[in-house]
């Protein structure tokens, strides 16, 4: 487990030696763009502490503000090295936004940082309650689709959405302190959330299918 994943570490400008802020993409003293550091966590890239309790709007605004400063268009006439730095930072910012704004991906990322691969192919779902819940949900979806029951699908969607919210709330408690000390429990909830997330997508597809009939 890397301690720097959870801490925003101080660094120094390659040009003037001033201490860099967070994220360490720019030197606020001399304005020099800094070399991209691939070892930085996605949280460090956007200059936010590693946390599951991340506000999506704060994240989005932070990325937009940084993109204005780091976008390759701003470095179109710079030397090749600075153009490369800009592209690398900008690409990583887009990756951070796409991953960290999703509770499922964010939780998985935090657990992966401490060596817990809760969603790996080698992980088998052994919780009887979860397995039964999955079977019941899928049977209900199949029955509603066969009956072309649009209202029933809407009710199922609302139920699944409530279950998603509950799972995210559980993860918020389990991942409140990092590194997580209840990684097994967090992994079980994460697998439940993964199933519910896929189920929401299947409900979307089923509703579109009925509307196109």
PyMOL commands that set and color helices and strands:
alter all, ss='L'
color gray80, all
select helices_A, chain A and resi 3-5+42-46+56-70+72-75+80-100+103-113+128-146+150-174+183-211
alter helices_A, ss='H'
color red, helices_A
deselect
rebuild
show_as cartoon
